[in-house]
């Protein structure tokens, strides 16, 4: 089986390293191949995916195209989305990543993909907008709030090193609590109904950044409502 790769950015570099470690021969290309078969990974910017797909399918009747952009929908029996539900950089260990696979159900192709050693689960023909929204929420929202929390601690006088250590351990432990205990794993003043504490924090943030204070208030209100509804359901 031929394994081909176009793209040497974060995903392409991580994928190439993964294949090398597993001893899987692969060819890195700079443009669409001709008269090839096997699997072609397109680790390129979103705008470049469709033109490459059209060219490779026309020139290579026996090839399967695999791209990584969940925002694209391409109708073809030989084109698949392999989405890393994770933030990827060049040092990411892909053996620790579970991918979601999208496209026409094709046992032959899936068997070929398994031979690369990538861990994936087939999820359907095309991801809907809610799937992508969930990825944005769990990935980008988390990154945004961590970044803002770091800024706030540093503004309060903490060194960058100490702030990063504190927030990293809090984020990791909080996520562990959620997966272990569900909604009951949520802690903090909103979950405990401490409105006065929240008001003081909102006012303190308002003096520094009004927009952040409004966001802080809205999220805590949502948390309070979620925990309150959960508590009511537990009693019924």
N, C-alpha and C positions, 0 to 999 in steps of 0.2 A: 504494500500500500504506500503510495506517495503521500507525504505530508509536506505541504507548501505553506509559506507564510509571507504575507506582505504587511509591512509596518514594523517599525522598531521604536515605538513610543513605550509608554508604561506597560500596556497589555502585551504588546508584541515582544518586548524584552523579557518580561516575566514568563511568557509562554515558551519562548526559545530556551530560556534557562531550564524550565521544567522538563522540556523534551530532552535536552542534553543530559540532565541528571538521570533520566530514565533510559538513556541509551537509544533513544528513538531518532533515527536519521530524518532530517528535515532540510528543506531547501528554502533559503531566504531570498525572496525576489523583490525587485524594485518596480516591476510592472506586471501586467496580466500575462500569464503563460499562454502557450499554444499547444494543443494536442496532448494535454496531460490528463491523467485520471487521478482519483484519490480525493483527499480533503485539502481545500485551500482555506486557510484562516486569513480573514481580512481585518487586521488590527490597525485600521486607518481611521482618520476623522470621519464623522458622520456624513459630511458632504461628499466624501469620496467613495462611499460604499456602493451606492446605486450604479454609478458609471462603471465601477470595476466589476460589479455583479453582471451587468449587461454584457460587458466585453468578455469576461471569462466564460460565461455560459455559452456564448456564441462560438468561441474558439475551442472550447473543451467539452465535448458531449458527455464525457465520463467523469466530470468533476462535480464535487459538492462544495458549495460556498458556505462558509460559516463567518458571520459577523457578530459584533458584540454590542450593538446599539439598540437598547430597548425602546427607543423612541421611533425606530423605523419599522415599517411593515412592508415586506416584499413578498408578493404572491408568486411563488415558484416551488415546484416539488423538489428542486435541488438547492434551495437556499434555506439556511437555518440561522436562528438567533441563539447564541450561547451566551447567556447573560450572567456575568459574575455579580451575584448579589452581595457585593463587597466593594470597598474602596481599594483600588489596585495601584501599586507603584512598581517600579522596576525591581524592587527587592521582595515583593510579595511572594510567599511560598504557595504556589497554586495547588499543591497537594492538600492544603488545608481549606480550600475553597469549594463550596457546593454551588455549581452553576445550575441555572434553569435553562432547559432546552425547549425551543419553540419552532414550529413549522409543521408541515405535513408528516403524519406518523410514518416512519420509515425504519423498520427493524434492521435492514441491511446497513443503512447509514449509521444507526445507533451502535451496531456491532463494531463498525469501523472506528467510531469515536471512542468507544470503550478501550480499544487497543492503545490509545494514546495515554491512558491512565487518568484522564480528567474525570472528576466526580460530578455527575449531573443527574437531574431528574427531569423527565419529559413532562411538560405542563400544558401543552395544547398548541393550537395553531398560531395564535398571536396573543401577546399580553395585552390586557386592556389598560386604560388610563389609570385605573385604581392601583394596578400592580406597580406602575412606575411612580405614582404618588406615594405609595408605601415606602418605596426605596428612597425617595427624596426625603420623606419624613424621618425614617430611621437613620439615614446616612447624613444628608446635608443639614437637617435640623439639629442633629446631635453635634455636628461639627461647629455649627454657628453658635449654639449655646455654650459649648466648651470654650470657644474663642472669646466670647463675651465674658464668661466667668473668669477666665485668665486675666483679662483686662481689668476687671473689677478688683480682683485680689491684688494685682500689681499696683493699682491706684491706691489701695488701702495700705500699701507699704511692704507687701511681701515681695521677695526676690522672685525672678522668673523661675529659677530652679525649684524653689519651695512651692510656688504656686502650681507648677506643673505636676509635682509629686502629689500634692494634696488633691487636686482635681482629678488626676488619673485614678487614684485609689477610690475616690468617691463615685466616679462614673462607673468604674468596673464593678464595685460592690452593689451599686444601685441596680445595674442591669442584671446581675446575678440574682438579686432579691426578687425582681419582677418575674424572671423565668422560673424561680423556685416557688414563689408564693402568690403570683398573680397580682391583682390590685392591692391585696393586703401587704405586698412588698413595698408599696409607695409610702414614704415617710415625709416628714417636713411639716411646716405650720399649716399648709392648706389641707393636708390629709387629717391633721389633728383638730382642725377648726379654730385655729388661733388667729382670729381676725385682727386683733390689735397688733400682734407681731408683724403680720403681713402689711398692715397699714404703715407702720413705722419704716419698714423696708422699702415700700413703694415711695414714700416721701423722701427717703434718703437717695434713692435712685433718681427721683425727679429732679433733684438739685444738680445732678451730674448730667443726666441724659433723659429728657422727657419721653422720647420715643421708646427707650428701653424700659422705663418705668411702666408705660402703658402695656407693653408686651408682657412684662413680668406680671402685671395685674391680671391680664386676660388669661394667661396660661394657668396661673394659680386658681382663678375662678373655675376654669375647666377641670382642674385637678380636684378641687373641693367638691364640685358637682359629681364627678365620677366616683369619688370615694363615698360620698353621701348616698348615692343611688345604690352602690354596691352594698353598703351597710344595711339599707332598707330591705334589699332583696334577701340578704342573709337572715333577716328576722321573720320574713314571710314563709 
